[in-house]
Amino acid sequence: MTAAPGHDGAVDIEPVDCAPVRAFPRAWLRQRWQDLTFLHWAVASEVVAPLLPAGTRPDTFDGLSYVGLIGFRMVGLGLGRGPGVPYFGTFWETNVRLYSVDGTGRRAVVFRSLDASRLVPVLVAQLSLRLPYKWSAMRLDRDGDRLTYRCRRRWPGPAGASSRMAVRVGELIVDPTPLEHFLTARWGLHTRAYGRTLHLPNWHPQWPLHRAELLHLDDELVTAAGLPPPAGPPVSVLHSPGIPVVFGGPTVVG
């Protein structure tokens, strides 16, 4: 299934494809994402535009862009075809992300923060790609179909910024809506590193998505990422048990 929400611009924007053909031959990074919960709020594109890397602009669906708060477990992070890095390659993560499109029409995400529970991956990602990783204390508590994600930032600041979200996982979504595809079918990221804007492609199988009910949210990470406090409850709450993921090497956004 594909969908192409409108966006002003002279260059054709790639369609939202939930299961594209892998576009790069060699894996640069390999990992698995597990126990993901996605919360999303609509936001005006002019609010997020100043927060995106040079050479990109907000990607929109029906005239609105989105802020995402996503909690999950990173498992077996490793280079290329090699095995996952022992201990350091598996950790909890919570990220705040925005939605971008570049001058060639590639849709991607832009991370405003990525809290992770292992310090070494935080330092490597900060130095190599200038990704805004933060070292945090994190855990996931599971009680049947109820999941509670907890995060408290250690370094760098703002120290003590925290998030606690609890959801109840529901039924499998047989036919996700166009908005649900738009928010989850993302095949790359944009980042600004050492004076250049980069695009990193990724690929994974189609998401298995479940409906989820937000039971509790007490979050400071969205505002710590330079965004206004969410106005009301999230417009989308989703869960996925997980997928394997590969990333291709970075290219410069011209």
C-alpha positions in Angstrom: 0.0 0.0 0.0 1.3 3.5 -0.8 -0.1 6.9 0.1 1.2 10.4 -0.8 -0.1 13.1 1.5 0.3 16.5 -0.2 3.1 18.9 0.5 4.0 22.1 -1.3 7.2 21.9 -3.3 8.6 21.7 -6.8 10.2 18.3 -6.3 8.1 15.2 -6.2 8.1 13.6 -2.8 8.5 9.9 -2.5 5.3 8.0 -1.6 4.6 6.7 1.9 5.3 3.0 1.3 4.8 0.6 4.2 7.0 -2.2 2.6 9.4 -0.8 0.0 12.2 -2.7 -1.7 15.5 -2.2 0.1 17.3 0.6 -1.7 20.9 0.0 -0.6 23.0 -3.2 -1.1 25.2 -3.2 2.0 24.2 -2.8 5.6 26.2 -0.3 7.6 24.5 -1.0 10.9 22.2 -3.8 12.0 19.9 -3.9 15.0 16.5 -5.0 16.3 13.8 -2.7 17.7 11.5 -4.4 20.3 8.5 -3.4 22.5 7.9 -0.1 20.8 5.2 2.4 21.8 4.5 5.4 19.6 2.8 8.6 20.8 2.1 11.4 18.3 0.8 14.9 18.5 -0.1 17.2 15.5 1.9 20.4 15.3 2.0 23.3 12.9 4.8 23.1 10.4 6.1 26.6 11.2 6.7 25.5 14.8 9.0 22.6 13.8 10.7 24.2 10.7 13.4 26.0 12.7 14.3 22.8 14.5 15.2 20.8 11.3 18.6 20.5 9.6 19.5 22.8 6.8 18.3 21.5 3.5 15.2 19.9 4.9 11.7 21.1 5.7 8.7 19.7 7.7 6.9 16.8 6.1 3.2 17.1 6.5 0.0 15.1 6.3 -3.2 17.0 5.5 -1.3 20.3 6.3 0.0 19.2 9.7 3.4 17.9 10.9 3.9 15.7 13.9 5.9 15.3 17.1 6.6 11.7 18.2 7.6 10.3 21.6 8.7 6.7 21.1 9.9 4.2 23.8 11.5 0.9 22.9 14.3 -1.6 23.4 17.3 -1.6 21.1 18.7 -5.2 20.7 21.9 -6.5 19.2 23.2 -3.2 17.6 26.2 -4.1 15.5 28.2 -3.2 12.4 27.4 -4.6 8.9 27.0 -8.3 8.8 28.7 -8.9 12.1 27.1 -9.9 15.4 25.6 -7.5 17.8 28.0 -5.8 20.2 27.8 -7.7 23.5 26.2 -5.7 26.4 26.7 -2.3 24.8 24.5 -3.2 21.8 21.4 -3.8 23.8 19.7 -1.0 25.8 16.5 0.9 26.4 15.8 4.1 24.3 13.2 6.9 24.3 13.3 9.4 21.5 11.6 12.6 20.5 11.3 13.0 16.7 10.0 15.2 14.0 9.2 14.5 10.3 11.3 15.9 7.4 11.7 15.9 3.7 14.8 17.0 1.8 15.3 18.6 -1.6 15.3 15.3 -3.4 11.9 14.3 -2.0 13.2 11.8 0.6 11.0 11.5 3.6 12.8 10.9 7.0 12.8 11.6 10.7 14.8 14.1 12.6 15.6 13.3 16.2 15.5 16.1 18.7 16.7 13.8 21.5 17.5 10.1 22.0 17.7 9.0 25.6 19.6 5.6 26.0 20.5 3.5 29.0 24.1 2.7 27.9 26.8 5.5 27.9 29.1 4.0 25.3 26.6 4.1 22.4 25.6 7.6 23.5 29.2 8.8 23.1 29.8 7.0 19.8 26.6 8.4 18.2 27.4 11.9 19.5 30.9 11.9 18.0 30.2 10.1 14.7 27.0 11.5 13.5 26.3 14.3 16.1 23.0 12.6 17.0 21.5 14.1 20.1 21.9 11.0 22.3 21.6 11.4 26.1 22.6 9.0 28.8 19.6 8.1 31.0 18.3 5.6 33.5 15.5 3.7 31.9 13.3 0.6 32.4 10.1 -1.1 31.1 7.7 -2.7 33.5 5.2 -5.2 32.0 2.0 -6.4 33.7 0.0 -8.5 31.2 -1.0 -6.2 28.4 0.0 -3.1 30.3 3.5 -1.6 29.6 5.1 1.3 31.6 8.2 3.1 30.2 10.3 5.1 32.6 13.2 7.4 31.7 15.3 9.9 33.8 18.1 11.8 32.1 21.6 11.7 33.5 23.8 13.5 31.0 24.0 15.9 29.2 21.2 18.2 30.5 18.7 19.0 31.4 19.7 16.5 34.1 16.7 14.9 35.7 14.3 15.5 32.7 12.0 12.5 32.9 9.2 10.6 31.2 6.8 8.0 32.4 4.2 6.6 30.0 1.9 3.6 30.5 -0.2 2.0 27.8 -2.4 -1.0 27.3 -1.7 -2.9 24.2 -4.8 -3.9 22.1 -5.6 -5.8 18.9 -3.4 -6.1 15.8 -4.2 -3.5 13.2 -5.0 -5.4 9.9 -5.3 -2.3 7.8 -3.4 0.8 9.2 -4.8 4.2 8.2 -2.8 6.5 5.9 -1.8 8.6 8.9 -0.5 5.5 10.8 1.6 4.6 7.7 2.8 8.2 7.5 4.0 8.2 11.1 5.7 4.8 11.1 6.7 4.0 7.5 10.0 6.0 7.6 13.0 4.8 5.7 15.7 7.2 6.8 16.9 9.9 9.1 18.3 13.4 8.6 21.0 14.8 10.9 23.4 17.7 10.9 27.0 16.7 11.5 30.2 18.7 11.1 28.7 21.4 8.9 26.8 19.0 6.6 23.3 17.6 6.5 23.3 13.9 6.1 20.7 11.3 5.1 20.9 7.7 6.5 18.6 5.2 4.8 17.1 2.3 6.7 15.1 -0.8 5.8 12.9 -3.3 7.7 9.9 -5.5 7.1 6.4 -4.0 7.3 5.5 -3.0 10.8 3.2 -5.2 12.9 1.1 -2.5 14.6 -1.3 -2.8 17.4 -3.8 -0.3 18.8 -2.9 0.9 22.2 -4.6 2.9 24.9 -2.7 5.6 26.8 -3.2 5.1 30.5 -0.8 7.6 31.9 1.7 10.2 30.7 4.0 12.4 32.6 6.6 13.7 30.2 9.3 16.4 30.2 11.4 15.1 27.2 9.2 16.8 24.6 9.7 20.3 26.1 13.4 19.5 26.9 13.8 18.9 23.1 12.8 22.6 22.4 9.2 21.9 21.5 6.0 23.4 23.1 4.1 21.2 25.5 1.7 18.9 23.7 -1.8 20.4 23.4 -4.1 17.7 24.7 -3.8 13.9 24.4 -1.9 12.3 21.5 -3.8 11.9 18.2 -2.2 8.5 17.7 -1.1 5.7 20.1 0.4 2.6 18.6 2.4 -0.4 19.7 4.6 -2.9 17.9 6.3 -6.0 19.3 9.3 -5.2 17.0 11.2 -5.7 13.8 14.8 -6.3 12.6 16.4 -3.1 11.0 19.4 -2.3 8.8 20.9 1.1 8.0 22.8 2.1 4.9 25.7 4.5 4.9 25.2 8.3 5.1 25.0 10.6 2.1 25.2 14.4 2.0 22.0 16.3 1.4 22.8 18.7 -1.4 
